[in-house]
């Protein structure tokens, strides 16, 4: 039996000749072993790992940290789930440290911080660094509070101060660079413009968590600073979200490479809802005791926080449904390549669940509890899929290729989809009928599942 054609693509190592078609299965293990034995096979040198390391990698720590907290605080209490959440949280700490070391190595070796700031996509991803650290701080306080460890609150406070400084600097410097040096039109505008200002909102929510471990003057200072951060981040995010909605109305959905960017506006809405609620809860606990000179301040902030949180939760829910419909529509009509932008599916969606849990804790309504449980389960499944794909593509070196950074950036710009590289990419995809970026798993699956075309 002879095959009608063979392929010379280097990613596929199986050629079907005169042997029986059933022999494909016997060679599948050899192909998988070949890929495992050749890590980073798509990189010219191993130093490309550092040169091609993008700050967008910190979106993986954001999503993983969110899943850890959601699993630990699952609405239906379960001790095994708490331990699973702690395990994911430990993995997130290790992941954040690895990403921080690699990014620091890039800055030290290549000294290209100025180039990153001027890059329209890389500069946006700088906001993910403090947000990733926020998930670490929240996890430490939430998961270790029951063990009465005296060092955790102080350590978390120190890390939170670092987060505040980094968030404020990011929200001031990056938008100024965008205004003064980078060029945008309404058509090329992308939701990643939200990333430099969202860290303030995330830091404010984390401040509410950290304040729960303190009392007296320390807690008051943390809460007041968090309210200021909440105002700085939320109001700017609302302005940019409105502009992004106008862009969608006029120029329709973003390109397929930026499919997941539709979820980014959920982040500031959901996190603002969660943040204002948890700050109100802490204000009610602290101000009534530590600030008796201002009567009913804690009660007012708690009530206002609940009402504003509920309104923002409704807006976040609308964006969540819209983003989900946009992603499904894109996946049905186009073949979407995997890239780091897929991590934008996780953390923004997780902020809606944080807010839902807060509403359930305040009202006690079973609706919020059930909704949170269902969506948390679904989001955990999506996280596993994105994590596995990230491991596979990182193992091959595809996610570290410096030449592909413009395409693999978080929610890449539409300008990058018009170059010759993208055209070749789509052509190969249409001929091979596979995802544009092949992995060891996808290559073997294609060979095992496609019927042979015989003469």
VOPAGU-2260 file (C-alpha; in pm, 1 decimal, decimal comma):
REM VOPAGU-2260
SITE   aa  ch    i         X         Y         Z
SITE  UNK   A    0       0,0       0,0       0,0
SITE  UNK   A    1     152,5     328,9    -108,4
SITE  UNK   A    2      78,1     675,2      20,6
SITE  UNK   A    3     -24,0     937,2    -229,9
SITE  UNK   A    4     201,3    1197,7     -76,2
SITE  UNK   A    5     448,2    1251,1     202,4
SITE  UNK   A    6     533,8    1563,9     387,8
SITE  UNK   A    7     872,9    1716,0     439,3
SITE  UNK   A    8     774,2    1933,7     732,3
SITE  UNK   A    9    1028,4    1885,8    1003,6
SITE  UNK   A   10     768,2    1877,4    1277,9
SITE  UNK   A   11     620,4    1548,9    1149,3
SITE  UNK   A   12     856,2    1254,8    1174,1
SITE  UNK   A   13     627,8     978,0    1052,9
SITE  UNK   A   14     620,3     881,2     683,5
SITE  UNK   A   15     380,0     610,8     569,2
SITE  UNK   A   16     524,3     389,2     299,2
SITE  UNK   A   17     458,5      26,5     208,1
SITE  UNK   A   18     381,0     -81,3     564,7
SITE  UNK   A   19      28,1    -140,7     679,4
SITE  UNK   A   20    -156,1     165,0     807,2
SITE  UNK   A   21    -185,7       3,5    1146,9
SITE  UNK   A   22     191,4      49,4    1182,3
SITE  UNK   A   23     129,6     416,8    1256,9
SITE  UNK   A   24      57,8     333,1    1616,7
SITE  UNK   A   25     389,7     153,5    1653,4
SITE  UNK   A   26     583,2     463,3    1546,8
SITE  UNK   A   27     381,3     708,9    1756,4
SITE  UNK   A   28     583,3     629,0    2067,1
SITE  UNK   A   29     907,9     685,2    1876,1
SITE  UNK   A   30     788,4    1026,7    1760,2
SITE  UNK   A   31     687,2    1127,6    2110,9
SITE  UNK   A   32    1022,6    1008,9    2246,4
SITE  UNK   A   33    1196,4    1207,6    1971,6
SITE  UNK   A   34    1016,8    1526,2    2076,0
SITE  UNK   A   35    1079,2    1468,3    2445,8
SITE  UNK   A   36    1449,0    1416,8    2385,3
SITE  UNK   A   37    1476,1    1741,9    2189,4
SITE  UNK   A   38    1353,4    2025,0    2412,1
SITE  UNK   A   39    1362,5    2376,2    2267,6
SITE  UNK   A   40    1406,8    2226,7    1920,0
SITE  UNK   A   41    1262,0    2537,9    1755,2
SITE  UNK   A   42    1524,4    2767,5    1904,4
SITE  UNK   A   43    1856,0    2834,4    1734,6
SITE  UNK   A   44    2037,0    2862,8    2068,2
SITE  UNK   A   45    1933,6    2807,3    2428,9
SITE  UNK   A   46    2005,9    3173,7    2501,9
SITE  UNK   A   47    1694,7    3253,8    2296,9
SITE  UNK   A   48    1494,6    3148,0    2602,6
SITE  UNK   A   49    1612,9    3461,6    2779,6
SITE  UNK   A   50    1608,8    3685,5    2471,2
SITE  UNK   A   51    1257,7    3576,8    2382,9
SITE  UNK   A   52    1116,2    3585,4    2735,7
SITE  UNK   A   53     823,8    3826,5    2739,0
SITE  UNK   A   54     658,8    3991,7    3040,9
SITE  UNK   A   55     336,2    3842,8    2905,5
SITE  UNK   A   56     449,5    3519,4    3073,3
SITE  UNK   A   57     334,8    3670,2    3403,2
SITE  UNK   A   58     -23,6    3625,5    3284,7
SITE  UNK   A   59      34,9    3257,3    3358,3
SITE  UNK   A   60     103,9    3342,7    3722,4
SITE  UNK   A   61    -204,5    3562,8    3735,1
SITE  UNK   A   62    -430,0    3287,4    3605,9
SITE  UNK   A   63    -269,0    3015,0    3816,2
SITE  UNK   A   64    -290,0    3225,3    4131,8
SITE  UNK   A   65    -656,1    3301,3    4065,6
SITE  UNK   A   66    -733,9    2931,1    4022,8
SITE  UNK   A   67    -547,3    2852,3    4345,9
SITE  UNK   A   68    -756,1    3100,8    4545,3
SITE  UNK   A   69   -1082,9    2995,6    4382,3
SITE  UNK   A   70   -1012,3    2629,2    4447,1
SITE  UNK   A   71    -915,9    2693,3    4807,9
SITE  UNK   A   72   -1228,6    2903,6    4875,2
SITE  UNK   A   73   -1468,5    2685,1    4673,6
SITE  UNK   A   74   -1827,4    2773,4    4777,6
SITE  UNK   A   75   -1895,8    2420,5    4896,7
SITE  UNK   A   76   -1625,0    2369,3    5157,7
SITE  UNK   A   77   -1413,6    2063,5    5099,0
SITE  UNK   A   78   -1087,7    1986,2    5277,1
SITE  UNK   A   79    -928,0    1803,2    4977,0
SITE  UNK   A   80   -1004,4    2104,4    4756,1
SITE  UNK   A   81    -834,5    2329,6    5009,1
SITE  UNK   A   82    -519,9    2118,1    4991,9
SITE  UNK   A   83    -537,7    2117,7    4612,0
SITE  UNK   A   84    -569,6    2496,2    4618,6
SITE  UNK   A   85    -265,6    2521,1    4845,8
SITE  UNK   A   86     -70,8    2297,1    4610,7
SITE  UNK   A   87    -162,0    2513,8    4311,4
SITE  UNK   A   88     -68,9    2819,2    4515,8
SITE  UNK   A   89     275,5    2672,6    4589,3
SITE  UNK   A   90     319,7    2596,2    4220,1
SITE  UNK   A   91     223,5    2955,9    4142,2
SITE  UNK   A   92     490,6    3090,1    4378,2
SITE  UNK   A   93     754,9    2878,1    4206,8
SITE  UNK   A   94     626,9    2982,8    3864,0
SITE  UNK   A   95     638,9    3350,3    3958,2
SITE  UNK   A   96     995,3    3322,2    4086,7
SITE  UNK   A   97    1105,8    3145,8    3766,3
SITE  UNK   A   98     941,1    3410,1    3548,7
SITE  UNK   A   99    1092,4    3690,1    3756,7
SITE  UNK   A  100    1442,3    3539,8    3729,6
SITE  UNK   A  101    1415,3    3492,0    3352,9
SITE  UNK   A  102    1283,0    3842,0    3295,2
SITE  UNK   A  103    1551,7    3992,2    3519,1
SITE  UNK   A  104    1813,5    3791,7    3328,0
SITE  UNK   A  105    1685,2    3938,2    3003,1
SITE  UNK   A  106    1703,7    4293,6    3135,3
SITE  UNK   A  107    2053,0    4241,6    3275,9
SITE  UNK   A  108    2193,0    4064,0    2970,5
SITE  UNK   A  109    2036,7    4268,8    2691,9
SITE  UNK   A  110    1956,6    4596,0    2871,8
SITE  UNK   A  111    1648,2    4649,5    2658,6
SITE  UNK   A  112    1407,7    4800,1    2909,7
SITE  UNK   A  113    1377,2    5113,5    2695,4
SITE  UNK   A  114    1291,9    4899,5    2392,7
SITE  UNK   A  115    1026,3    4717,0    2595,9
SITE  UNK   A  116     871,5    5046,7    2705,2
SITE  UNK   A  117     853,0    5171,1    2346,3
SITE  UNK   A  118     709,8    4843,2    2214,2
SITE  UNK   A  119     329,5    4874,9    2178,9
SITE  UNK   A  120     264,2    4523,2    2311,4
SITE  UNK   A  121     556,0    4445,4    2542,7
SITE  UNK   A  122     504,3    4767,9    2736,2
SITE  UNK   A  123     140,5    4679,5    2802,2
SITE  UNK   A  124     240,8    4345,1    2952,2
SITE  UNK   A  125     454,5    4512,1    3218,4
SITE  UNK   A  126     138,1    4553,1    3422,9
SITE  UNK   A  127     111,0    4177,4    3460,3
SITE  UNK   A  128     421,8    4168,5    3685,1
SITE  UNK   A  129     264,9    4338,9    3991,1
SITE  UNK   A  130     -68,0    4166,5    3925,6
SITE  UNK   A  131     102,0    3828,2    3932,8
SITE  UNK   A  132     260,8    3919,2    4266,8
SITE  UNK   A  133     -83,5    4018,6    4396,6
SITE  UNK   A  134    -206,3    3662,1    4350,1
SITE  UNK   A  135      92,7    3538,1    4552,0
SITE  UNK   A  136      24,5    3783,8    4837,5
SITE  UNK   A  137    -348,4    3706,1    4848,8
SITE  UNK   A  138    -278,5    3334,3    4851,6
SITE  UNK   A  139     -30,8    3363,0    5139,4
SITE  UNK   A  140    -271,7    3558,7    5359,3
SITE  UNK   A  141    -580,7    3353,8    5273,5
SITE  UNK   A  142    -432,1    3005,5    5289,2
SITE  UNK   A  143    -192,7    3045,2    5582,5
SITE  UNK   A  144    -411,2    3253,1    5815,0
SITE  UNK   A  145    -547,2    2943,5    5990,8
SITE  UNK   A  146    -198,8    2831,8    6096,9
SITE  UNK   A  147    -130,7    3139,9    6313,1
SITE  UNK   A  148     204,3    3205,5    6150,0
SITE  UNK   A  149     331,3    3535,6    6285,3
SITE  UNK   A  150     561,1    3607,3    5991,7
SITE  UNK   A  151     297,1    3582,2    5718,7
SITE  UNK   A  152     116,8    3915,6    5781,4
SITE  UNK   A  153     443,0    4110,4    5796,8
SITE  UNK   A  154     585,7    3937,7    5490,0
SITE  UNK   A  155     259,6    3990,9    5299,0
SITE  UNK   A  156     260,4    4360,5    5397,0
SITE  UNK   A  157     614,3    4405,9    5263,6
SITE  UNK   A  158     523,1    4236,1    4935,2
SITE  UNK   A  159     205,8    4445,2    4910,8
SITE  UNK   A  160     408,9    4766,1    4949,3
SITE  UNK   A  161     623,9    4649,2    4657,3
SITE  UNK   A  162     308,1    4578,6    4459,0
SITE  UNK   A  163     172,3    4927,5    4531,4
SITE  UNK   A  164     493,1    5097,0    4419,3
SITE  UNK   A  165     516,9    4887,3    4101,5
SITE  UNK   A  166     147,4    4936,1    4019,1
SITE  UNK   A  167     156,2    5312,7    4059,4
SITE  UNK   A  168     475,9    5343,0    3854,5
SITE  UNK   A  169     330,0    5124,2    3580,5
SITE  UNK   A  170       6,3    5324,2    3569,0
SITE  UNK   A  171     200,8    5650,1    3539,8
SITE  UNK   A  172     493,0    5562,3    3312,5
SITE  UNK   A  173     338,6    5329,2    3055,1
SITE  UNK   A  174      35,2    5547,9    2970,0
SITE  UNK   A  175     268,1    5848,5    2935,9
SITE  UNK   A  176     490,0    5654,2    2693,8
SITE  UNK   A  177     179,1    5552,3    2500,5
SITE  UNK   A  178      68,4    5912,8    2472,0
SITE  UNK   A  179     410,9    6059,4    2393,3
SITE  UNK   A  180     581,6    5794,7    2176,0
SITE  UNK   A  181     354,1    5515,1    2054,8
SITE  UNK   A  182     109,7    5551,3    1769,2
SITE  UNK   A  183    -244,3    5417,3    1776,9
SITE  UNK   A  184    -559,5    5457,3    1576,6
SITE  UNK   A  185    -907,4    5357,8    1684,8
SITE  UNK   A  186    -890,7    5063,0    1445,0
SITE  UNK   A  187    -561,7    4929,1    1584,8
SITE  UNK   A  188    -656,7    4997,5    1946,4
SITE  UNK   A  189    -654,8    4685,5    2159,6
SITE  UNK   A  190    -785,1    4588,6    2503,0
SITE  UNK   A  191    -426,2    4545,6    2624,7
SITE  UNK   A  192    -424,6    4923,4    2683,8
SITE  UNK   A  193    -609,1    4837,9    3004,1
SITE  UNK   A  194    -321,3    4634,6    3144,8
SITE  UNK   A  195    -106,5    4925,3    3273,8
SITE  UNK   A  196    -392,6    5071,3    3483,6
SITE  UNK   A  197    -559,0    4752,5    3609,5
SITE  UNK   A  198    -274,1    4674,8    3858,1
SITE  UNK   A  199    -398,9    4958,2    4079,3
SITE  UNK   A  200    -738,3    4789,2    4112,1
SITE  UNK   A  201    -581,1    4450,8    4178,7
SITE  UNK   A  202    -346,8    4604,2    4437,1
SITE  UNK   A  203    -646,3    4767,9    4607,4
SITE  UNK   A  204    -826,7    4433,2    4633,2
SITE  UNK   A  205    -510,2    4271,2    4766,4
SITE  UNK   A  206    -486,9    4552,5    5019,3
SITE  UNK   A  207    -826,1    4451,7    5152,8
SITE  UNK   A  208    -700,8    4095,6    5196,8
SITE  UNK   A  209    -381,2    4212,4    5368,8
SITE  UNK   A  210    -577,2    4449,7    5595,6
SITE  UNK   A  211    -774,2    4152,0    5727,6
SITE  UNK   A  212    -455,6    4034,1    5899,9
SITE  UNK   A  213    -405,8    4363,9    6086,5
SITE  UNK   A  214    -595,2    4596,9    6315,5
SITE  UNK   A  215    -563,5    4950,6    6444,9
SITE  UNK   A  216    -363,1    5215,0    6266,0
SITE  UNK   A  217    -188,0    4973,3    6029,0
SITE  UNK   A  218    -518,0    4841,4    5898,6
SITE  UNK   A  219    -655,6    5196,0    5858,5
SITE  UNK   A  220    -355,0    5305,3    5649,7
SITE  UNK   A  221    -377,7    4996,2    5428,7
SITE  UNK   A  222    -751,3    5049,6    5371,5
SITE  UNK   A  223    -717,6    5420,5    5289,9
SITE  UNK   A  224    -432,5    5358,5    5045,5
SITE  UNK   A  225    -635,3    5080,3    4885,5
SITE  UNK   A  226    -932,0    5312,2    4830,6
SITE  UNK   A  227    -701,8    5561,7    4655,9
SITE  UNK   A  228    -560,5    5284,8    4436,5
SITE  UNK   A  229    -912,8    5163,4    4359,3
SITE  UNK   A  230   -1011,7    5510,8    4238,1
SITE  UNK   A  231    -697,2    5551,7    4027,9
SITE  UNK   A  232    -744,5    5218,8    3854,0
SITE  UNK   A  233   -1120,0    5184,3    3820,1
SITE  UNK   A  234   -1196,7    5527,1    3676,2
SITE  UNK   A  235    -918,7    5510,5    3416,6
SITE  UNK   A  236   -1022,1    5155,7    3325,7
SITE  UNK   A  237   -1381,2    5267,9    3267,7
SITE  UNK   A  238   -1264,9    5534,7    3023,5
SITE  UNK   A  239   -1051,0    5289,5    2827,6
SITE  UNK   A  240   -1324,0    5025,1    2831,3
SITE  UNK   A  241   -1567,7    5272,7    2677,8
SITE  UNK   A  242   -1316,2    5356,8    2404,6
SITE  UNK   A  243   -1257,2    4986,1    2337,5
SITE  UNK   A  244   -1631,8    4925,4    2305,8
SITE  UNK   A  245   -1649,5    5199,7    2041,5
SITE  UNK   A  246   -1364,8    5027,1    1856,2
SITE  UNK   A  247   -1557,2    4698,5    1858,7
SITE  UNK   A  248   -1871,2    4865,1    1726,7
SITE  UNK   A  249   -1688,8    5036,4    1440,8
SITE  UNK   A  250   -1429,6    4772,6    1345,7
SITE  UNK   A  251   -1585,0    4450,9    1479,8
SITE  UNK   A  252   -1408,9    4164,6    1655,3
SITE  UNK   A  253   -1030,0    4164,1    1704,8
SITE  UNK   A  254    -816,2    3934,6    1484,3
SITE  UNK   A  255    -803,3    3566,0    1569,0
SITE  UNK   A  256    -457,3    3591,2    1728,4
SITE  UNK   A  257    -609,0    3839,9    1974,3
SITE  UNK   A  258    -923,3    3637,9    2040,6
SITE  UNK   A  259    -866,5    3621,5    2416,0
SITE  UNK   A  260    -823,6    3999,2    2444,0
SITE  UNK   A  261   -1201,8    4026,8    2449,3
SITE  UNK   A  262   -1184,5    3897,2    2808,4
SITE  UNK   A  263    -947,5    4168,4    2932,9
SITE  UNK   A  264   -1219,1    4431,9    3005,4
SITE  UNK   A  265   -1377,5    4182,7    3245,5
SITE  UNK   A  266   -1073,5    4217,5    3471,1
SITE  UNK   A  267   -1111,2    4577,4    3591,6
SITE  UNK   A  268   -1489,5    4537,9    3625,1
SITE  UNK   A  269   -1482,2    4213,8    3822,5
SITE  UNK   A  270   -1181,0    4313,7    4032,0
SITE  UNK   A  271   -1330,0    4656,7    4107,8
SITE  UNK   A  272   -1649,1    4486,2    4224,0
SITE  UNK   A  273   -1456,1    4247,2    4446,4
SITE  UNK   A  274   -1221,4    4516,8    4572,8
SITE  UNK   A  275   -1488,1    4766,5    4678,7
SITE  UNK   A  276   -1675,3    4491,3    4861,0
SITE  UNK   A  277   -1379,5    4356,0    5055,9
SITE  UNK   A  278   -1262,9    4707,8    5141,5
SITE  UNK   A  279   -1611,6    4785,0    5271,7
SITE  UNK   A  280   -1604,1    4471,9    5485,0
SITE  UNK   A  281   -1268,2    4565,0    5634,1
SITE  UNK   A  282   -1378,4    4926,6    5685,3
SITE  UNK   A  283   -1678,4    4802,9    5883,8
SITE  UNK   A  284   -1449,4    4589,5    6100,7
SITE  UNK   A  285   -1178,0    4849,3    6160,4
SITE  UNK   A  286   -1327,2    5198,9    6146,9
SITE  UNK   A  287   -1597,6    5143,6    6407,3
SITE  UNK   A  288   -1326,2    5058,5    6662,1
SITE  UNK   A  289   -1021,2    5255,9    6551,8
SITE  UNK   A  290   -1195,0    5571,2    6422,0
SITE  UNK   A  291   -1489,4    5636,7    6657,4
SITE  UNK   A  292   -1461,0    6010,2    6589,8
SITE  UNK   A  293   -1612,8    5952,2    6244,5
SITE  UNK   A  294   -1946,5    5795,4    6328,1
SITE  UNK   A  295   -2097,1    5532,3    6100,4
SITE  UNK   A  296   -1810,9    5561,6    5850,2
SITE  UNK   A  297   -1757,7    5187,9    5844,2
SITE  UNK   A  298   -2129,9    5118,7    5799,2
SITE  UNK   A  299   -2156,4    5366,9    5513,0
SITE  UNK   A  300   -1851,7    5229,5    5332,7
SITE  UNK   A  301   -1976,1    4875,0    5374,7
SITE  UNK   A  302   -2321,5    4957,8    5235,9
SITE  UNK   A  303   -2187,1    5167,6    4948,7
SITE  UNK   A  304   -1930,7    4899,3    4871,1
SITE  UNK   A  305   -2198,2    4634,6    4842,4
SITE  UNK   A  306   -2418,3    4845,2    4612,6
SITE  UNK   A  307   -2133,0    4955,5    4383,9
SITE  UNK   A  308   -1996,9    4602,6    4383,5
SITE  UNK   A  309   -2331,1    4465,3    4272,6
SITE  UNK   A  310   -2355,3    4717,5    3988,5
SITE  UNK   A  311   -2002,8    4645,6    3868,2
SITE  UNK   A  312   -2069,2    4272,0    3895,0
SITE  UNK   A  313   -2359,3    4316,3    3652,6
SITE  UNK   A  314   -2136,1    4501,4    3405,3
SITE  UNK   A  315   -1865,8    4235,3    3439,9
SITE  UNK   A  316   -2122,1    3962,7    3378,3
SITE  UNK   A  317   -2230,2    4133,7    3054,8
SITE  UNK   A  318   -1869,6    4153,5    2935,0
SITE  UNK   A  319   -1814,8    3791,3    3033,2
SITE  UNK   A  320   -2105,4    3671,3    2817,6
SITE  UNK   A  321   -1996,9    3898,3    2531,6
SITE  UNK   A  322   -1636,5    3776,0    2546,0
SITE  UNK   A  323   -1744,7    3412,0    2560,7
SITE  UNK   A  324   -1966,3    3458,1    2254,1
SITE  UNK   A  325   -1684,0    3635,4    2069,9
SITE  UNK   A  326   -1439,0    3355,3    2148,0
SITE  UNK   A  327   -1682,5    3082,6    2042,4
SITE  UNK   A  328   -1763,2    3267,4    1720,2
SITE  UNK   A  329   -1393,8    3305,3    1637,1
SITE  UNK   A  330   -1312,0    2942,2    1718,4
SITE  UNK   A  331   -1598,0    2818,3    1500,8
SITE  UNK   A  332   -1509,7    3029,7    1197,7
SITE  UNK   A  333   -1128,7    3036,8    1211,9
SITE  UNK   A  334    -837,6    2821,6    1318,2
SITE  UNK   A  335    -688,6    3004,3    1615,5
SITE  UNK   A  336    -318,0    2945,6    1694,0
SITE  UNK   A  337    -218,1    2898,9    2054,9
SITE  UNK   A  338     -23,6    3184,1    2210,5
SITE  UNK   A  339      36,2    3338,1    2550,4
SITE  UNK   A  340    -270,2    3553,9    2501,8
SITE  UNK   A  341    -487,2    3254,4    2587,4
SITE  UNK   A  342    -401,8    3316,8    2953,1
SITE  UNK   A  343    -628,6    3621,4    2928,4
SITE  UNK   A  344    -914,3    3372,2    2946,6
SITE  UNK   A  345    -833,6    3285,2    3308,2
SITE  UNK   A  346    -762,7    3579,3    3539,0
SITE  UNK   A  347   -1029,5    3823,0    3409,6
SITE  UNK   A  348   -1291,8    3549,6    3433,8
SITE  UNK   A  349   -1165,0    3467,9    3780,8
SITE  UNK   A  350   -1230,0    3824,1    3897,5
SITE  UNK   A  351   -1600,5    3775,2    3825,7
SITE  UNK   A  352   -1594,4    3467,7    4048,4
SITE  UNK   A  353   -1415,7    3655,5    4329,1
SITE  UNK   A  354   -1691,2    3915,1    4313,8
SITE  UNK   A  355   -1959,8    3644,8    4304,2
SITE  UNK   A  356   -1813,7    3482,1    4616,2
SITE  UNK   A  357   -1811,9    3818,5    4792,5
SITE  UNK   A  358   -2178,2    3873,6    4704,0
SITE  UNK   A  359   -2263,8    3528,6    4835,8
SITE  UNK   A  360   -2078,2    3594,5    5162,4
SITE  UNK   A  361   -2270,3    3921,2    5207,6
SITE  UNK   A  362   -2619,1    3814,2    5103,5
SITE  UNK   A  363   -2616,0    3440,4    5170,8
SITE  UNK   A  364   -2820,2    3384,2    4852,6
SITE  UNK   A  365   -2780,6    3034,5    4708,6
SITE  UNK   A  366   -2789,4    3177,6    4354,3
SITE  UNK   A  367   -2445,3    3332,9    4391,7
SITE  UNK   A  368   -2313,0    3017,8    4557,3
SITE  UNK   A  369   -2429,9    2783,9    4282,4
SITE  UNK   A  370   -2320,2    3019,3    4004,5
SITE  UNK   A  371   -1975,3    3051,1    4156,6
SITE  UNK   A  372   -1938,2    2674,3    4195,4
SITE  UNK   A  373   -2040,8    2603,7    3835,1
SITE  UNK   A  374   -1823,1    2874,2    3680,4
SITE  UNK   A  375   -1525,2    2787,2    3900,4
SITE  UNK   A  376   -1540,5    2427,0    3782,1
SITE  UNK   A  377   -1557,7    2534,3    3419,0
SITE  UNK   A  378   -1274,5    2783,9    3459,4
SITE  UNK   A  379   -1056,2    2519,4    3624,1
SITE  UNK   A  380   -1102,9    2295,8    3319,2
SITE  UNK   A  381   -1004,4    2581,4    3087,3
SITE  UNK   A  382    -699,6    2649,3    3305,6
SITE  UNK   A  383    -584,5    2288,7    3275,7
SITE  UNK   A  384    -616,1    2302,9    2895,5
SITE  UNK   A  385    -426,8    2631,6    2868,2
SITE  UNK   A  386    -157,7    2511,6    3110,5
SITE  UNK   A  387     -99,3    2187,2    2917,4
SITE  UNK   A  388     -72,7    2374,0    2587,7
SITE  UNK   A  389     168,3    2620,2    2745,3
SITE  UNK   A  390     390,2    2336,9    2869,2
SITE  UNK   A  391     393,0    2169,0    2527,2
SITE  UNK   A  392     466,8    2484,5    2327,6
SITE  UNK   A  393     723,1    2605,1    2579,2
SITE  UNK   A  394     896,8    2264,8    2565,0
SITE  UNK   A  395     936,4    2292,5    2189,8
SITE  UNK   A  396    1064,0    2650,0    2228,6
SITE  UNK   A  397     789,0    2804,2    2018,4
SITE  UNK   A  398     683,4    3045,2    2293,8
SITE  UNK   A  399    1041,6    3168,5    2336,5
SITE  UNK   A  400    1127,7    3237,3    1971,4
SITE  UNK   A  401    1239,3    3602,3    1952,6
SITE  UNK   A  402    1120,6    3629,8    1592,1
SITE  UNK   A  403     769,4    3536,6    1697,4
SITE  UNK   A  404     732,3    3767,8    1993,5
SITE  UNK   A  405     518,3    4016,6    1801,5
SITE  UNK   A  406     277,7    3736,6    1715,0
SITE  UNK   A  407     283,5    3562,6    2051,5
SITE  UNK   A  408     239,9    3870,4    2264,3
SITE  UNK   A  409     -65,8    3888,6    2485,8
SITE  UNK   A  410    -350,5    3983,1    2251,2
SITE  UNK   A  411    -116,2    4071,0    1962,1
SITE  UNK   A  412    -195,9    4371,6    1750,0
SITE  UNK   A  413    -379,8    4342,7    1422,5
SITE  UNK   A  414     -85,4    4499,0    1236,8
SITE  UNK   A  415     121,7    4188,2    1304,1
SITE  UNK   A  416    -127,0    3962,8    1127,1
SITE  UNK   A  417     -61,4    4121,5     788,4
SITE  UNK   A  418     308,7    4043,2     752,1
SITE  UNK   A  419     463,9    3779,7     527,5
SITE  UNK   A  420     529,4    3553,2     825,3
SITE  UNK   A  421     160,8    3544,6     912,6
SITE  UNK   A  422      63,2    3481,0     549,7
SITE  UNK   A  423     301,4    3185,6     532,7
SITE  UNK   A  424     165,2    3069,8     864,4
SITE  UNK   A  425    -192,9    3068,4     738,3
SITE  UNK   A  426     -91,4    2899,6     412,6
SITE  UNK   A  427      78,9    2615,6     596,1
SITE  UNK   A  428    -222,2    2587,5     823,9
SITE  UNK   A  429    -466,5    2557,6     534,3
SITE  UNK   A  430    -254,4    2298,9     352,8
SITE  UNK   A  431    -187,7    2082,2     656,7
SITE  UNK   A  432    -532,6    2131,5     815,6
SITE  UNK   A  433    -373,1    2162,6    1158,0
SITE  UNK   A  434    -321,9    2439,4    1407,7
SITE  UNK   A  435     -56,3    2680,5    1279,7
SITE  UNK   A  436     188,5    2593,2    1555,8
SITE  UNK   A  437     249,7    2219,6    1573,2
SITE  UNK   A  438     336,6    2052,8    1899,3
SITE  UNK   A  439     447,8    1694,8    1966,2
SITE  UNK   A  440      96,4    1611,5    2080,3
SITE  UNK   A  441     -79,7    1766,3    1780,4
SITE  UNK   A  442     164,6    1608,7    1533,5
SITE  UNK   A  443     112,8    1257,9    1669,4
SITE  UNK   A  444    -262,1    1306,1    1696,0
SITE  UNK   A  445    -280,3    1414,3    1332,6
SITE  UNK   A  446     -86,7    1110,1    1212,9
SITE  UNK   A  447    -289,1     869,3    1424,5
SITE  UNK   A  448    -630,7    1009,2    1337,6
SITE  UNK   A  449    -611,7    1112,2     970,5
SITE  UNK   A  450    -697,3     834,8     725,3
SITE  UNK   A  451    -428,3     751,4     472,2
SITE  UNK   A  452    -483,1     867,4     115,5
SITE  UNK   A  453    -385,3     578,3    -108,3
SITE  UNK   A  454    -337,6     557,4    -478,3
